[in-house]
Amino acid sequence: MRIKRKTKQGITPFQMLVSYYFIAIAVSFGLLSLPWVLKPGIEVPAIDTLFTAVSAVSVTGLTVFDISHTYTGFGIVMLLIILQFGAIGIMSLGTFIWLLVGKKIGMRERQLIMIDHNQTSIAGVVHLIQEIAKILFAIEAFGAIILTVHFKRYFETWEESIVHGVFTSISATTNGGFDITGMSLQQFHLDYFVQFVTMLLIVLGAIGFPVLIEVKAFLKRKTPGFRFSLFTKITTATYGVLFVIGSLGIYILEIFQSFKGMKWHEAIFSAMYHSVSTRSAGLTTYDVRTFSEATDIFMSFLMFIGSSPSSVGGGIRTTTFAIAILFLITFANGRNEVQIFGKEIHQIDMFRSFAVIFLALFMVLGAMIILLITEPQATTTQIIFEITSAFGTCGMSLGITNELSFIGKGVIIVLMFIGRVGLISFLYTLGGKTKKVNYRYPKERVIIG
């Protein structure tokens, strides 16, 4: 754990990374407070501007006002810039700029990049940043071009098509979940092409940059004997399983509810889209407020899991969930070693997985208790949905975001921030410097269960 060693400034790299995110939020708050951001005659309270800034930096997408009716074209551009900050990661963006100006990347910067992207080694982190920037911008450009051309059938001018195409592509790829229509993507409920493209962009943003880099290396076939890492195998398998379970779950729960009367393909696409979107995107093609409470709770569970590590999303992450499930299956079979894909999971990763899950559960429970007190107008289901959406940096809402009290907004802001920074980094930030212990106590068994 050398990485937790204090720097010359007296803070650990984890604390420094969190402080950089605070600075990013402050800068974003300043950008969204510029006089050219708001439309004439519109005023936004400081807490709402801060809420939007944190939502953009954490690429969540929760808003307390309608972006399309509040922000000017300049304001929308500022929002897109902040989304890029949040998606690439603060240290990644800084490193990319340093590389452009020819600055040497030191050991401290490499440690911060490693933490920011949940890496286990400093080796190759600078190359990782270069690849992330290239892949992310390429995906966004690809989506923007396709959507812009397709949107021409919906908008009268190419200018409108370009604006909506670019914004939708960046919002989907970064899993930001913001929209400039006031209806998310509900007007494209029957346009399966738009749904497919945005689903693809969401998946590419949420599945994890290391996975995309390995896929790129595989397609190039330049490395003899190339093999996918255990991380990529677990991530893609878990992502695929959650997609199928999510799609089937939403479809079964809603087929006799809000999907009743729909054609079979409409219902299937709606279920698939919202299963993908719960990974952390927040874009919707159907009014989720019409879903049953059972579906709301089920989607809250999916948002709680969130996206993959080293991606644009939040939550406990897919690998955390996968390792915990694998451990339970292994334990039930009477074995001690968790094995998958011909490899054995390291014990420290199992400890971290359960630490993240329990900390997340306690945090969500604490937030729920507070909001149940401060938001009497909201139901328990609405509060759970809002909390998991914020923690998973998803951005879906059952319509209570703009009704939150000052304290309620503060709680959601904290959840969005922690969801983006990551629970491991947040936990180490609170822990401070690790003290070396030169002694150990005798071990003794304890009765469990």
C-alpha positions as CSV (number, residue, x, y, z in Angstrom):
1,M,0.0,0.0,0.0
2,R,2.8,2.4,-0.8
3,I,0.3,4.4,-2.8
4,K,-1.2,5.7,0.4
5,R,2.1,7.2,1.5
6,K,1.8,11.0,2.2
7,T,3.1,13.5,-0.3
8,K,5.2,16.4,0.5
9,Q,2.1,18.5,1.0
10,G,0.9,16.2,3.8
11,I,-1.9,14.5,2.0
12,T,-2.2,11.0,0.4
13,P,-2.7,10.6,-3.3
14,F,-6.3,9.5,-2.6
15,Q,-7.0,12.7,-0.8
16,M,-5.3,14.7,-3.6
17,L,-7.4,13.0,-6.2
18,V,-10.6,13.9,-4.3
19,S,-9.4,17.4,-3.9
20,Y,-8.9,17.7,-7.7
21,Y,-12.5,16.6,-8.2
22,F,-13.6,19.3,-5.8
23,I,-11.6,21.8,-7.9
24,A,-13.3,20.5,-11.0
25,I,-16.7,21.0,-9.4
26,A,-15.7,24.5,-8.4
27,V,-14.6,25.3,-12.0
28,S,-17.8,23.8,-13.4
29,F,-19.9,25.8,-11.0
30,G,-18.1,28.9,-12.2
31,L,-18.6,28.0,-15.9
32,L,-22.3,27.4,-15.3
33,S,-22.6,30.7,-13.4
34,L,-21.4,32.8,-16.4
35,P,-24.0,35.4,-17.5
36,W,-24.2,33.9,-21.0
37,V,-25.3,30.5,-19.8
38,L,-28.9,31.3,-18.8
39,K,-31.6,32.5,-21.1
40,P,-32.9,36.0,-20.6
41,G,-35.2,36.5,-17.6
42,I,-34.3,33.2,-16.0
43,E,-32.6,32.9,-12.6
44,V,-31.2,29.8,-11.1
45,P,-30.4,29.5,-7.3
46,A,-26.7,28.8,-6.4
47,I,-27.6,25.4,-4.9
48,D,-29.3,24.4,-8.2
49,T,-26.2,25.5,-10.2
50,L,-24.0,23.5,-7.8
51,F,-26.3,20.5,-8.2
52,T,-26.0,20.7,-12.0
53,A,-22.2,21.1,-11.9
54,V,-21.8,18.0,-9.7
55,S,-24.3,16.1,-11.9
56,A,-22.2,17.0,-15.0
57,V,-18.8,16.3,-13.4
58,S,-20.1,12.9,-12.1
59,V,-21.8,12.3,-15.5
60,T,-25.1,11.6,-13.7
61,G,-27.7,13.6,-15.5
62,L,-30.0,14.4,-12.6
63,T,-31.3,18.0,-12.9
64,V,-33.6,20.2,-10.9
65,F,-34.7,22.2,-14.0
66,D,-35.3,21.7,-17.7
67,I,-32.0,22.2,-19.5
68,S,-33.6,23.1,-22.9
69,H,-35.7,25.9,-21.3
70,T,-33.0,27.2,-19.0
71,Y,-29.6,27.2,-20.9
72,T,-28.6,29.1,-24.0
73,G,-26.5,27.5,-26.8
74,F,-23.4,28.7,-24.9
75,G,-24.7,27.1,-21.7
76,I,-25.2,23.8,-23.5
77,V,-21.7,23.9,-24.9
78,M,-20.4,24.5,-21.3
79,L,-22.4,21.5,-20.2
80,L,-20.9,19.3,-22.9
81,I,-17.3,20.4,-21.9
82,I,-18.0,19.5,-18.3
83,L,-19.4,16.2,-19.3
84,Q,-16.1,15.5,-21.1
85,F,-14.2,16.4,-17.9
86,G,-16.2,13.9,-15.9
87,A,-16.2,11.1,-18.5
88,I,-12.4,11.0,-19.2
89,G,-11.6,11.7,-15.5
90,I,-9.9,14.7,-14.0
91,M,-6.4,13.2,-13.9
92,S,-6.8,11.7,-17.4
93,L,-7.8,15.1,-18.8
94,G,-4.9,16.8,-17.1
95,T,-2.5,14.1,-18.3
96,F,-3.7,14.4,-21.8
97,I,-3.2,18.2,-21.8
98,W,0.3,17.6,-20.2
99,L,1.2,15.2,-23.0
100,L,0.0,17.7,-25.7
101,V,2.3,20.4,-24.2
102,G,5.2,18.0,-23.8
103,K,5.2,17.9,-20.0
104,K,6.9,14.9,-18.3
105,I,4.5,12.8,-16.3
106,G,6.0,12.2,-12.9
107,M,5.5,9.3,-10.4
108,R,2.9,11.3,-8.4
109,E,0.8,12.0,-11.4
110,R,1.0,8.3,-12.4
111,Q,-0.2,7.3,-9.0
112,L,-3.2,9.6,-9.3
113,I,-4.1,8.3,-12.7
114,M,-3.9,4.7,-11.4
115,I,-6.3,5.6,-8.6
116,D,-8.6,7.6,-10.8
117,H,-9.0,4.5,-13.1
118,N,-9.0,1.8,-10.5
119,Q,-5.8,0.3,-11.8
120,T,-3.6,-2.0,-9.8
121,S,-0.3,-1.0,-11.3
122,I,1.4,2.2,-12.3
123,A,2.9,0.6,-15.3
124,G,1.4,1.8,-18.6
125,V,-1.0,4.3,-17.1
126,V,0.1,7.1,-19.4
127,H,-0.4,4.9,-22.5
128,L,-3.8,4.0,-21.0
129,I,-4.8,7.7,-20.9
130,Q,-3.8,8.2,-24.5
131,E,-5.9,5.2,-25.6
132,I,-8.9,6.3,-23.5
133,A,-8.9,9.8,-25.1
134,K,-8.6,8.4,-28.6
135,I,-11.3,5.8,-28.1
136,L,-13.7,8.1,-26.3
137,F,-13.5,10.8,-28.9
138,A,-13.7,8.3,-31.8
139,I,-16.9,6.8,-30.3
140,E,-18.4,10.2,-29.8
141,A,-17.6,11.3,-33.3
142,F,-19.0,8.1,-34.8
143,G,-22.2,8.5,-32.9
144,A,-22.5,12.2,-33.7
145,I,-22.2,11.7,-37.4
146,I,-24.7,8.8,-37.6
147,L,-27.2,10.5,-35.4
148,T,-26.9,13.9,-37.1
149,V,-27.7,12.4,-40.5
150,H,-30.6,10.4,-39.1
151,F,-32.0,13.4,-37.1
152,K,-32.4,15.3,-40.3
153,R,-35.8,13.6,-40.7
154,Y,-36.9,15.1,-37.4
155,F,-35.5,18.6,-37.6
156,E,-36.0,21.2,-40.3
157,T,-32.4,22.4,-40.5
158,W,-29.0,20.8,-40.5
159,E,-28.0,23.1,-37.6
160,E,-30.6,21.6,-35.4
161,S,-29.7,18.1,-36.5
162,I,-26.0,18.7,-35.7
163,V,-26.8,20.2,-32.3
164,H,-29.0,17.3,-31.3
165,G,-26.8,14.7,-32.9
166,V,-23.6,15.9,-31.1
167,F,-25.3,16.4,-27.8
168,T,-27.1,13.0,-27.8
169,S,-23.9,11.2,-28.8
170,I,-21.8,12.8,-26.1
171,S,-24.6,12.4,-23.5
172,A,-25.0,8.7,-24.3
173,T,-21.2,7.9,-24.6
174,T,-20.4,9.6,-21.4
175,N,-23.5,8.1,-19.8
176,G,-24.3,11.7,-18.8
177,G,-28.0,11.3,-19.3
178,F,-28.7,15.0,-20.0
179,D,-31.0,16.0,-22.8
180,I,-32.0,19.2,-24.6
181,T,-35.5,18.1,-25.6
182,G,-37.1,18.1,-22.2
183,M,-38.3,14.5,-22.8
184,S,-35.1,12.5,-22.9
185,L,-35.4,10.2,-25.9
186,Q,-39.1,9.5,-25.5
187,Q,-39.9,11.0,-28.9
188,F,-37.8,8.1,-30.4
189,H,-39.8,5.4,-28.7
190,L,-40.7,3.8,-32.1
191,D,-37.4,4.7,-33.8
192,Y,-35.4,1.5,-33.2
193,F,-32.4,2.9,-35.1
194,V,-31.9,5.7,-32.7
195,Q,-32.4,3.3,-29.8
196,F,-29.9,0.8,-31.1
197,V,-27.2,3.5,-31.8
198,T,-27.6,5.1,-28.3
199,M,-27.6,1.7,-26.6
200,L,-24.4,0.9,-28.4
201,L,-22.9,4.2,-27.3
202,I,-24.0,3.7,-23.7
203,V,-22.5,0.2,-23.6
204,L,-19.2,1.4,-25.1
205,G,-19.0,4.1,-22.4
206,A,-20.0,1.9,-19.5
207,I,-18.3,-1.4,-20.1
208,G,-14.9,-0.1,-19.1
209,F,-12.0,1.5,-21.1
210,P,-9.6,-1.4,-20.4
211,V,-12.0,-3.7,-22.1
212,L,-12.2,-1.4,-25.2
213,I,-8.4,-1.2,-25.3
214,E,-8.1,-5.0,-25.2
215,V,-10.7,-5.4,-27.9
216,K,-8.8,-2.9,-30.1
217,A,-5.6,-4.8,-29.6
218,F,-7.4,-8.1,-30.4
219,L,-8.8,-6.6,-33.7
220,K,-5.4,-5.3,-34.7
221,R,-3.8,-8.7,-34.0
222,K,-0.4,-7.2,-33.6
223,T,0.4,-9.1,-30.4
224,P,1.3,-12.8,-30.9
225,G,-0.5,-15.0,-28.5
226,F,-2.8,-12.2,-27.3
227,R,-5.3,-13.2,-24.5
228,F,-8.0,-11.2,-22.9
229,S,-7.4,-10.4,-19.3
230,L,-9.5,-11.8,-16.4
231,F,-10.9,-8.3,-15.8
232,T,-12.2,-8.1,-19.4
233,K,-13.7,-11.6,-19.2
234,I,-15.5,-11.0,-15.9
235,T,-16.6,-7.5,-17.0
236,T,-18.1,-8.5,-20.3
237,A,-19.7,-11.7,-18.9
238,T,-21.3,-9.8,-16.0
239,Y,-22.4,-6.9,-18.2
240,G,-24.0,-9.4,-20.6
241,V,-25.8,-11.3,-17.8
242,L,-27.1,-8.1,-16.2
243,F,-28.4,-6.9,-19.6
244,V,-30.3,-10.1,-20.1
245,I,-31.6,-10.3,-16.5
246,G,-32.5,-6.6,-16.6
247,S,-34.3,-6.9,-20.0
248,L,-36.3,-10.0,-18.9
249,G,-37.1,-8.6,-15.5
250,I,-38.4,-5.3,-16.9
251,Y,-40.3,-7.0,-19.6
252,I,-42.0,-9.6,-17.3
253,L,-42.8,-7.0,-14.6
254,E,-44.4,-4.5,-17.2
255,I,-45.9,-6.7,-19.8
256,F,-49.3,-6.6,-18.0
257,Q,-48.7,-3.1,-16.7
258,S,-47.4,-0.1,-18.7
259,F,-46.4,-2.3,-21.7
260,K,-49.9,-3.7,-21.9
261,G,-51.3,-2.9,-25.4
262,M,-47.9,-2.4,-26.9
263,K,-46.7,-4.4,-29.9
264,W,-44.3,-7.2,-28.9
265,H,-41.3,-5.5,-30.5
266,E,-42.1,-2.1,-28.8
267,A,-42.2,-3.8,-25.4
268,I,-39.0,-5.8,-26.0
269,F,-37.1,-2.7,-27.2
270,S,-38.3,-0.7,-24.2
271,A,-37.2,-3.4,-21.8
272,M,-33.8,-3.7,-23.5
273,Y,-33.2,0.0,-23.6
274,H,-34.0,0.6,-20.0
275,S,-31.9,-2.4,-18.9
276,V,-28.9,-0.9,-20.7
277,S,-29.7,2.6,-19.4
278,T,-29.7,1.5,-15.8
279,R,-26.0,0.7,-16.1
280,S,-25.5,4.5,-15.6
281,A,-26.8,6.3,-18.6
282,G,-30.2,7.6,-17.5
283,L,-31.6,8.2,-21.0
284,T,-35.2,6.9,-21.4
285,T,-37.5,6.1,-24.3
286,Y,-40.5,5.7,-22.1
287,D,-41.8,7.6,-19.1
288,V,-40.4,5.6,-16.2
289,R,-43.0,7.2,-13.9
290,T,-45.6,4.9,-15.4
291,F,-43.7,1.8,-14.3
292,S,-44.9,-0.3,-11.4
293,E,-43.3,-0.1,-8.0
294,A,-41.9,-3.6,-8.5
295,T,-40.1,-2.4,-11.6
296,D,-38.9,0.7,-9.9
297,I,-37.3,-1.3,-7.1
298,F,-35.8,-3.8,-9.6
299,M,-34.3,-0.9,-11.7
300,S,-33.0,0.6,-8.4
301,F,-31.1,-2.6,-7.8
302,L,-29.6,-2.4,-11.3
303,M,-28.6,1.2,-10.9
304,F,-27.0,0.3,-7.5
305,I,-24.7,-2.1,-9.3
306,G,-23.9,0.5,-12.0
307,S,-21.3,0.2,-14.7
308,S,-17.8,-1.3,-14.9
309,P,-14.6,0.0,-13.2
310,S,-12.5,2.5,-15.2
311,S,-15.6,3.6,-17.2
312,V,-17.7,6.7,-17.2
313,G,-20.3,5.3,-14.7
314,G,-20.7,4.8,-11.0
315,G,-22.3,2.3,-8.5
316,I,-20.6,-0.5,-6.8
317,R,-19.4,-1.6,-10.2
318,T,-20.0,-4.9,-12.1
319,T,-16.8,-6.7,-11.1
320,T,-17.6,-6.0,-7.4
321,F,-21.0,-7.6,-7.8
322,A,-19.6,-10.5,-9.8
323,I,-16.9,-11.3,-7.3
324,A,-19.4,-11.2,-4.4
325,I,-21.7,-13.6,-6.2
326,L,-18.8,-15.9,-7.2
327,F,-17.7,-16.0,-3.5
328,L,-21.2,-16.9,-2.3
329,I,-21.4,-19.7,-4.9
330,T,-18.0,-21.0,-4.0
331,F,-18.8,-20.9,-0.2
332,A,-22.1,-22.7,-0.8
333,N,-20.1,-25.5,-2.6
334,G,-17.8,-25.9,0.4
335,R,-14.7,-24.4,-1.3
336,N,-12.4,-21.5,-0.2
337,E,-10.8,-20.4,-3.4
338,V,-12.9,-18.4,-5.9
339,Q,-12.0,-19.6,-9.4
340,I,-13.3,-18.4,-12.8
341,F,-12.1,-18.7,-16.4
342,G,-9.1,-20.8,-15.2
343,K,-7.9,-18.1,-12.8
344,E,-8.2,-17.6,-9.1
345,I,-9.5,-14.4,-7.6
346,H,-7.1,-12.7,-5.2
347,Q,-8.3,-12.6,-1.6
348,I,-7.8,-8.8,-1.3
349,D,-10.2,-8.3,-4.2
350,M,-12.8,-10.3,-2.3
351,F,-12.3,-8.2,0.8
352,R,-12.6,-5.0,-1.3
353,S,-15.8,-6.2,-3.0
354,F,-17.6,-6.9,0.3
355,A,-16.2,-3.7,1.8
356,V,-17.6,-1.7,-1.1
357,I,-21.0,-3.4,-1.0
358,F,-21.5,-2.9,2.7
359,L,-20.3,0.7,2.7
360,A,-22.6,1.4,-0.2
361,L,-25.6,-0.3,1.5
362,F,-25.0,1.7,4.7
363,M,-24.6,4.9,2.7
364,V,-27.8,4.3,0.8
365,L,-29.6,3.4,4.0
366,G,-28.4,6.6,5.7
367,A,-29.4,8.7,2.7
368,M,-32.8,7.1,2.6
369,I,-33.5,7.8,6.3
370,I,-32.5,11.5,5.8
371,L,-34.7,11.9,2.7
372,L,-37.6,10.2,4.4
373,I,-37.5,12.9,7.0
374,T,-36.7,15.9,4.7
375,E,-38.9,14.9,1.7
376,P,-42.4,14.1,3.1
377,Q,-43.9,14.7,-0.3
378,A,-42.1,11.7,-1.8
379,T,-42.9,8.0,-1.4
380,T,-40.3,5.5,-0.2
381,T,-40.0,4.0,-3.7
382,Q,-39.3,7.4,-5.2
383,I,-36.6,8.1,-2.7
384,I,-34.9,4.7,-3.1
385,F,-35.0,5.2,-6.9
386,E,-33.5,8.8,-6.6
387,I,-30.8,7.7,-4.2
388,T,-29.6,4.7,-6.3
389,S,-29.8,6.8,-9.5
390,A,-27.5,9.3,-7.9
391,F,-25.1,6.8,-6.4
392,G,-25.0,4.8,-9.7
393,T,-24.5,8.1,-11.6
394,C,-27.5,7.1,-13.7
395,G,-29.7,10.1,-13.8
396,M,-33.1,8.5,-14.0
397,S,-35.8,10.0,-11.8
398,L,-39.4,9.5,-10.8
399,G,-40.0,13.2,-10.9
400,I,-39.0,14.3,-7.4
401,T,-35.6,15.9,-8.2
402,N,-36.9,19.4,-8.7
403,E,-39.0,19.1,-5.5
404,L,-36.1,18.2,-3.3
405,S,-35.4,20.4,-0.3
406,F,-32.1,22.1,0.3
407,I,-30.9,19.2,2.5
408,G,-32.3,16.7,0.0
409,K,-30.3,18.3,-2.8
410,G,-27.2,18.2,-0.6
411,V,-27.6,14.5,0.1
412,I,-28.0,13.7,-3.7
413,I,-24.9,15.9,-4.4
414,V,-22.8,13.9,-2.0
415,L,-24.1,10.6,-3.5
416,M,-23.3,11.7,-7.1
417,F,-19.8,12.8,-6.0
418,I,-19.0,9.6,-4.2
419,G,-20.5,7.5,-7.1
420,R,-18.1,9.2,-9.5
421,V,-15.0,9.2,-7.4
422,G,-15.5,5.6,-6.3
423,L,-16.1,4.1,-2.9
424,I,-12.5,2.7,-2.6
425,S,-11.0,6.1,-3.2
426,F,-13.5,7.7,-0.9
427,L,-12.9,5.2,1.9
428,Y,-9.1,5.6,1.6
429,T,-9.6,9.4,1.7
430,L,-11.3,9.2,5.0
431,G,-8.8,6.7,6.3
432,G,-5.7,8.9,5.6
433,K,-2.2,7.5,6.0
434,T,-1.7,3.8,6.6
435,K,0.2,3.0,9.8
436,K,2.6,0.1,9.7
437,V,1.9,-2.5,12.4
438,N,4.9,-4.5,13.6
439,Y,3.0,-7.1,15.7
440,R,0.1,-9.5,15.3
441,Y,-2.4,-10.9,17.8
442,P,-3.2,-14.7,18.1
443,K,-6.0,-15.9,15.9
444,E,-9.2,-17.4,17.3
445,R,-12.2,-18.8,15.6
446,V,-15.6,-17.1,16.0
447,I,-19.0,-18.8,15.6
448,I,-20.8,-17.4,12.5
449,G,-24.4,-17.7,11.4
